[in-house]
Amino acid sequence: MTQMDIILPTQPVAALPAVRKLHFSDLGDVLRKGWQDFLAMPTHVIFLCAIYPLMGLLAFAATTHYDLFALLYPLATGFALVGPIAAIGLYEISRRRELGRETSLVHAFDVIRSPSLVPIVALGLSLVVLFGFWIAAAQAIYTANFGYLPVTSLPAFMDQVLTTPGGYNLIVVGNAVGFLFALVAASLSVVSFPLLVDRNVGYWAAVVTSLRVVLKNPLVMAAWFLFVAIALLIGSIPMLVGLAIVVPVLGHATWHLYRKAVEPDAGARPEYHPPQHRGKHYAAEFPASLFSRARD
């Protein structure tokens, strides 16, 4: 029977993974490899990441329908906080392609059978909570400058922001606070998600390893975060449609960045064997069937 290469890392380790020193030239290399991964399977990743711009368009429709224009910009920029969640399947596709294995859309969902599923979900929820705090902070900043008066149209909101002292203050303070949220989210997730896809090291080990990579390579990682922010901004300009290309390319590139930043696991990676056929049990044999072998 053919073996299936499902995400099955080694058992949790006691020591933290070793991290490497990065160079600016590494960023160009990981982007090149990410682009090559995208070109090798663009149909899969575009389908996977179509939900990302779709969610943005739905958020735009919701804010305009309910006159929540003040939250339009925070929602659009805040998607970068939860963007790594959309790239989890891309990490597995890049990993499989790196190993020379078959890659298809179905393999992007292998994470649901991973021993690291619980810490992956916990990390994803952490980013969602961070996203919620950002929206709350953005709303508080707007209220501090303009009070609770509703804005009835997008042109009126733009005029309020771009032509009043409160609007100028909103732009400066809002972007500064948003930058801090983005920096925290990026530092926590840039290595932790691909590490959990690759190895079962646990939630805290993955987060600490990600922070160690950032602290060891502050200038290189700052340049990477800046590039990601600019790429997401450019991809968002045409009604977020460009994110269907930007997100997968960045996702694949992040996998290769993880490969350069973290020392590989020296232990052997076990193969996954599909569950064997368990045969049939008959109702009349209950409860004895619980303690006996099934019939073929």
N, C-alpha and C positions, 0 to 999 in steps of 0.2 A: 504494500500500500504506500502511495506517495506521501511523504511527510509534508506538513504544512508549516511554513515559517511564520507562526503567529508571535506577537510580542511576548517573549518569555525570558526576562532577564535572569541573571543569577540571583541568589538569595540576598536579602538585605545585608549590607556590609557595615562593620563597626567603624572603620576609618573613612574619613571624608576623601572623595576623589581628589587627586592631585591636579592643580591648575597650572597652565603654562603662561609664559610671557607672549603677548601678541605684538604684531607690528602693523603699521598702517598698510603695508603691502598685502597683508592677509585679508583686508576688507575687500580689495579688488578681486582677490582670488575667490573668496566665498561668493561674491556676487556673480562672478563668471560661472561658477559651478551651479549656483542657484538658477541662473538663466538657462543653463544646459539641461538641468532637471525639468524646468518648465517646458522647454522645447521638446523634450523627449516624451512628455505626456500632458500636453496642454488641455486636452478635452477633459481629463479627469479633474485637474485642479481648478479649471474654470467652473466646472459643475459644483465642485466642493465649495468654492469661495463665492459663488453667486449669491449665497444667502447673506453674505456680509454687506454688499451694497444694497441688497433687497431690504435688510433690516434698517439701513440708513434711510432709504426712501420711505419706508413705513413710518419711521420716526419723524421725518419731515412732514409727511401727510398728517400725522397725529398732532404735531405742534401747531401747524397752520389751521387745522380744523378746530382745535380747542383754544386758539388764541394764546398759545404758550410760546410766543416768538422768542422770549428771553432765554428759553432752554434750547433753542435750535442749534446755536453754536456750541454750547457745552455738550450736547448729545453727539454732534458730528465729530468734535475733537475727542470726546470721551470714548468713542469706539476704539481708539488706539489702545486704551487701557485693557480691553478685553480681546483685542486682536489676536494675541498668542493662542487663545483657545481655538480659534478657527484654523490655526496652523498645525494642530496636533497630528491630524491625518497626513499632512504633508511631510512631517518629520519621518513617519514610518515609510512613506513612499521613497523618500530620499535614502533612507537607511537600506531599504531593499535593493534599490538601484545601485547603491555603493557596493553591496555584496554580490551583485550580478544576478539577483533573483527576479522572478516575475513580478511585475508591478501592474496593478489594475485598480479600479475604483474601490473594489471590495476590500482591498488590503488597507485602505485608509481608515477603515472602521475596526481593524484588529485590536485597537486599544480597549475595546469593551471586554476583551478576554485577557487583559494584561494583569499580572499580579500587582502592578503599580496603579491599577485603576483608582483605588481609594485615594492615594495621595494626589493623583492627577485631578480627580474631581474636587478634592479639598483645595488644591491650588487654583483651579478654575473659579471656585466659589469665592476664594479670597480676592480675586481680581474683580468679580462681580460686585462684591461688597465695597471694594475700593471705588469702583465706578459709581455706586450709589452715593458714597460720601462726596465724590466730586460733583455730582448733580446737586446735592444738597448745599455744598459750599458755593457753587455757582449761583444758585437761587438766593442764598443769603447775601452774596456780594451785590447782586442786582437789587435786592430789596433795600440794602443799606444805602444805595445811591438813588433809587427812584421810588422807594416806598412800595405800597401794595396796589397802586393803580394799574389796571389791566391795559395792555396794548392791543388795539383792535385790528391793526394791519401791519404787514411787514415793512412797507415804506415808512410808516410812522415810527416803528421801532428803530429802523436804520437812521432816521433823522434824529431821533432821541439820542442814540449812541454816538453818532459822528459829529454832532453840532453842539453838544452841551458839556459843561465841565464834569458833570456826573458820568457822562458817556466816556469821556477821556479816562476818568478814574477807573471806570468799569473795565476798559480795555487793558490798562496797565496792570491793575490788581488781578483781574480775572486770568490773564495770560500768565502772570507770575505764579499764581496758585496752581493753575493747570499744569504749568511746567513741573512743579514739584510733584504733583500726582503722577504725571507721566514718567518722571525720573524714578520714582519709587516702583511703579508697575514694571517698567523696563528692567530695572536692576533685579527685581525678584524673579522675573520670568524668562529673561533672555537665554539662560542656560538650563534652568530647572526643568522646564517642560521637555526639551529634547533629552535631557539626562534621564528623566523618569520614563520616557519612551524606550530608551536604550537599556537602562539598568534599574533594578528595583532597590533604590537606596533610601526610600522614605521621604516624606514631605520636608522635614527640617533639614536633612542632609542636602537635598536638592536646592532648597532656598539658600542655605548657607554657602553652598558651592557657587551658586550664581552670584551672590554678593562678593565672594572672594575673587571671582574672575573680574568683576567690575573694579574692585579696589586695587587689584594687582595691575590692571590696565586702564587707568582712569581716562587718559587722553584718547586712546584708541576706541574705547567703548563710548566715550562722549561723541566722538566722530561718527560712530555707528548709529547711536541714538538720533543724532541730528540728521543723518542721511535718511533713516527710517521715517522721521517726522516729515521731512521734505517730500519724500516719495509718497507718503500717505496723503499729504496735502495736494500734491499734483494729481494723484489718483482720484481724489474726492471732487476736484473741480468740475468734471463733466457729469454732474448728478450722481457721483459716487460709483459710476459704472467702471471707471478705470481701476477701481480696487479689485475687480475680478482678475486683473493681471498683476497689479502691484502686490497684493497680499500673497498669492502663491509664490512669486519670485522671492519675496522677502522671507517667506516661510522656509523654502528650500535653502536659501542662503543662511538662515539662522541655524539650520541643522549643521551645515558645514562650518559655521563659526564655532558651534559647540565642539565639533571634532577637533578644531585647532586649539581651543581654549582648555579642554579637559583631557587629561591623560587617559588613554583607553584602558578598559578593564583587562587585567592579565588573565583572569579566569576564563574557562571555556563557557561558551554560551550554549545551554542545552537546547535541543530541538523539541518542538511540540508535536506530540502524537495525538491525532484526533481521538475523541472518546470512542472506545470500541463498542460494537453492537452488544446490547445487554440482553437481547432475547425477549421472549414474551413471558408475562405472568398472567395468571388467570384469577378472577375474583374469588372463585371457590377455594383457592389455595391460601387465601389470606387468613390469619397473619403468618402462617408457616412460610409463605413465599418471601417474607422479609429476611429470612435466615438461610435461604437455600439458593442455589444457582438457578438462573432462568433457563427455560427450555428454548432451543433453537427453533 
